[in-house]
């Protein structure tokens, strides 16, 4: 099953909202469906999230024209309220997200193990695009 030492990539963003707001927008399915896409021609029509250690999450990501889609999901390994979320994807890859409050802003640092199908540059750009979309959406909301 793949290499024993996958490459870990990191993306980050500073969201101009307090951590409580950021956490809520990151974890609630109604919000996830609004920000979880890397480009305007993709969307997430369905999302489920059982935010606890051992809990599962799943997002259905699809091209809006219906030409392609996939399920993105996994199981939580660590959940520390307003601090850390770590999970394992279906293929065993690990992801860790840190939420760092900096006054009225929150720095998000997301590290993930790359998969072997696509170029790492493409994966890095894709995850960064989703994170940038999250930032834009979270900042557009008065309250989560």
SULFENLIN-V544808 format. One record per residue. BURIAL is I if it has 16 or more other C-alpha atoms within 10 Angstrom, else O. Layout:
BURIAL / BURIAL
This chain:
O / O / O / O / O / O / O / O / I / I / I / I / O / I / I / I / I / I / I / I / I / I / I / I / I / I / I / I / I / O / I / I / I / I / I / I / I / I / O / O / O / I / I / I / O / O / I / I / I / O / I / I / O / O / O / I / I / I / I / I / I / I / I / O / O / O / O / O / O / O / O / O / I / I / I / I / I / I / I / O / O / I / O / I / I / I / I / I / I / O / O / O / O / I / I / I / I / I / I / I / I / O / O / O / I / I / I / I / I / I / I / I / I / I / I / O / O / O / O / I / O / O / I / I / O / I / I / I / I / I / I / I / I / I / I / O / I / I / I / O / O / O / O / O
